[in-house]
């Protein structure tokens, strides 16, 4: 059995719009990695990535995501309070 690889998957709902995702994490490398992984799935589109809980509300207002992937422990404003 070989190593798993990332590959583009077929859309499960080709007629509908993709799910919009906002990624929130203070670790920029993790944020970039999650964004790269999510880009391999055609049903998902990352509309923005922010690195501080204080930026969440503005990003939600600007991009209207369907899903927010949110780190709970962040400086300035944590994911629970955001």
C-alpha positions in Angstrom: 0.0 0.0 0.0 1.5 3.3 -1.1 1.6 6.7 0.7 -1.6 8.7 0.6 -1.4 11.7 -1.8 -3.4 14.9 -2.1 -5.4 15.0 -5.4 -8.3 16.9 -6.7 -11.6 15.2 -6.0 -14.6 15.4 -8.3 -17.3 17.8 -7.1 -20.1 16.1 -5.3 -22.6 18.8 -6.4 -21.4 20.2 -9.8 -24.5 22.4 -10.2 -24.3 24.1 -6.8 -21.8 26.7 -5.8 -18.7 25.6 -3.8 -18.7 26.0 0.0 -16.9 29.2 1.0 -14.4 28.7 3.8 -12.6 31.2 6.0 -9.5 29.9 7.7 -8.4 31.6 11.0 -5.2 30.6 12.7 -2.3 32.6 14.2 0.2 30.1 12.9 0.7 31.3 9.3 2.4 28.0 8.2 -0.6 26.0 9.4 -3.0 28.5 7.7 -1.1 28.1 4.4 -1.1 24.3 4.7 -4.9 24.1 5.4 -5.5 26.5 2.5 -3.4 24.3 0.2 -5.2 21.2 1.3 -8.7 22.8 0.9 -7.8 24.0 -2.6 -7.6 20.3 -3.7 -11.3 19.9 -3.1 -13.5 21.5 -5.8 -16.5 21.7 -3.5 -14.5 24.2 -1.3 -13.1 27.6 -1.9 -11.0 29.5 0.7 -12.3 33.0 0.5 -9.8 34.4 3.1 -7.3 33.5 5.7 -6.8 35.7 8.8 -4.3 35.3 11.6 -6.0 37.0 14.6 -9.4 36.6 16.2 -9.8 40.4 16.1 -10.0 40.1 12.2 -12.7 37.4 12.1 -15.8 39.7 12.2 -14.5 41.9 9.4 -13.5 38.9 7.3 -17.0 37.3 7.8 -18.7 40.5 6.9 -16.5 41.0 3.8 -16.5 37.4 2.5 -19.7 35.8 3.8 -18.2 32.3 4.3 -20.4 29.2 4.8 -17.8 27.7 7.1 -15.2 29.2 9.5 -12.2 27.0 10.4 -11.2 28.7 13.6 -8.3 28.1 16.0 -9.4 28.4 19.6 -6.1 29.6 21.1 -4.8 32.8 19.5 -3.3 36.0 20.9 -5.2 39.3 21.0 -8.7 37.6 20.7 -9.1 33.9 21.0 -11.4 31.8 18.8 -14.1 31.4 21.5 -14.5 35.2 21.9 -14.3 35.8 18.2 
